[in-house]
Amino acid sequence: MAVTVIIAQTPTEREWAFAIRRQVFVLEQKVPETRESDEYDERSLHFVALEDGQPVGACRMRWVDPKVAKAERVAVLPSKRHSGAGRLLMEALETQARQEQAHAIVLHAQMPVIPFYEKLGYRVMGEPFVDAGIPHVSMKKLI
């Protein structure tokens, strides 16, 4: 089945994004709920990947500089991790960032998914660090 990506515009669509994030980060990865949602949720743009009308992935974009967007909370349900949903989420986020005149996108990648982001053109910047008990690395892509 084909995966499509939408920008969450309704309360229901935003709840889909939050539900995916809870499933992946809180339940699967044991990130404390208080760390998973934060003050940036209200001012971020949320994307939802849908397969046959059902949410299977989500991410959010926020601005960290007038020309730099940050991809955050990129999450795909375990059973859909090789469906292309993650790539489509990132492509939608990048398209939106370009339309809003971004020059670069940054993100904090968990160590196991560095190759995924490298395939999309992101490059590691700096040394690994731990966030919510999980090793990460900063990455950046010029667009």
N, C-alpha and C positions, 0 to 999 in steps of 0.2 A: 504494500500500500504506500501511496505517496505521502511524504511529510511536507507540510506547509508551515510557514511561520507568520504569525500576526503580531502586531503591536497591541498589547493589552490596553483596551480603552474603557471597558466597562468594569464595574466591581467584580462581576463573575470571572472575567478574563484575568483580572489581577489575582483573584483568589486561586485560579488554576496555577499561576506562576508560583504563588506562595506554597501551595500544596505540593508541587513538584520539589521545591527547595526543601520543605520539611521532610519529605520522603527520602531524598538523597543525603542531605547534610545532617539532619537531626537523627533520623531513624537509622540510616545505613552507616554514616560516618561518625555518629555520636557527638556531633558538635552541639554544645548547649543551645537551647532555643533562644536564650537571651543574646547569644553571639550571632545567631543566624539572621535574625531580623534586626534592623538598626534604623537610625535616624535618616539614612539616605533613601529608604524605600519610598517615602512620600515624594521626593523630588527626582527620582530616577525614572527612566523610560524602561518599561518591562516588555519582554518579548516572550511569546509562547509558541512552542512547536506542537503542531497537531497532526495526528495520524488518524484518519477516518473520523475526524471531529473530536477525538479524545486527546487531552494534553499528555505529551510524552517528554517534554523538555522545556526549560525556561532559562532566561538570563536577564540581566539588567544592564543599562548603560547610564553612566552619570559623567558629568563634566568635572575634571580635576584642574583644568586650566582652560582659558578661552579657546584654545585650539587642540586640546588633548582630551579625548574621551577615555573612560575606563570601563572595560568589560568586567562585570562582576556576577557572582552567584550563577555561573554557568553550570547547569545541572540537567542530566538526561537520565530517565529511569533505567535501571540496570538491564532490563529486557530489550531496551531500544538503543543501547550504546553503539551499535554498529549499523544503525539504520540511516545514517547521514544527518540525523537531527542536530547534532552538535555543530557540524559544519554549516548547516543551513541557518542555525541561530546566529553563529558568528558572522556569516555573510550578510544577514539582515541587519545586524548591529553595525557592521562596517559600512554598509550602504547608507544607513541613517546618519552615521557619524560624518561621512563624506558630504551628504546633503546639507548638513549643518556646519560645514566648513572646517571639520577637524583636519589636522595635519598628521596626527598620530593617535594610536590606540594603545593603551597600556593595560596590563592585567597581572594578577598574582596567580600563577599556576601551581597546582599541586604537582609534586615531582613526577608521579606516574603518567601525567598527561602532557608533559613537555613535548614529546614527539608529535602529538596531535596539533598543538599550537605551532610548532616549527613547520609542519606541512602547510599551514595557513600563512606562513611568512613572518611569524613572530620570532624574535631573537631574545635570548636570555640576557638580562642585565644584572650584574652584581652577584652577590653570594646568596646561597639559600638561607631561609629564615623559617621560623615556626609561627604559625597562626592557628589558634584554636587547637593546638596540639598536633597539627599536621604540617609537615615540611612543605614549603612553597619556594618559588623563585619568581622574581619580577621579570616580565617580558614586555616587549614593545614592538610595534609595527608602524612604519611610516606609511601613510596612505595619501 
